[in-house]
Amino acid sequence: MSSVSYVNGSYVDHSEARVSIEDRGYQFADGVYEVFAVINKKIVDYDDHLNRLFRSLKEISLDTPIAKDAYLVHIRNLVRKNYITNGIIYLQVSRGVASRDFKFPINTKPSIVITAKRISMENYYEKFKRGIKVKITEDLRWKRVDIKTLNLLPPVLAKQEAIESGCDEAWMTDANGYITEGSSSNAWILIKNKLITTPTSSSILKGITRTTLIRSLKNKNIQLIEKRFNKKDIKKSSEAFITSATQFVMPVIKIDNDKIGNGRVGKFAQIFRESYMEAIQLK
Ligand code: PMP
């Protein structure tokens, strides 16, 4: 069965879904996006993702093409039309279609595209048991990666570099050797039972999963330190993991050539995953 996507006001067969070659998303990466996980037909952390979308829109001076309430209607419709129990909703808003010119077009309606795909929670739990490997790469992105823009070439190249060396994710380092974040995730390590993650700034995306996990750990006797960490700190860590809307909490068992802990998924990763799942009411 073919899937259904939403493009500028219409629900269309995914294979027929089109935007113009003059779309500024295509020409300039001039747009923003969000990714929502769907678990048991429930949209995970919906308000937080939508609010971040509206912040991203504001930061690039782009008006929403539809009312705020309409987003939920369309997302729910796609979940239903695509028979999704567990899946991912991808939503992007670009500055619309206009003859190619750097300056903002006048009277152009932004384009909105929403797509849906299924994911298997069984695959997630299997992957969790194995853990993932991370490669350290250079962070080549622009200075406003707190905005979730379509400008994704540097993380695409970082992820590819990781894949080509047999890893699953890239952790990117700034000019001073500190890890900013993963190519599409936030980065965490555990040293002496203290949880460490990079503080939010314009140099990382403030992950919704990150925020929810931190909130979920509030009453749990876990010491969280938001501070920068580097390769030396990684060598001292007993566990590491990533968070993102699509990976939830995913343990890291190796970074470059160094095994983390004993090279197997540690007990804290499990605790953090359960804490997160509990917070989104999916334990
Ligand atoms: N950092 C980057 C660079 C990302 O692309 C993502 C995934 N969107 C994240 C962090 C994690 O954010 P979230 O938990 O909101 O998916």
Residues whose N, C-alpha, C, O or C-beta is under 5 A from the ligand:
A	BS01	PMP	E181 G182 S183 S184 S185 N186 L205 K206 G207 I208 T209 R210 T243 S244 A245
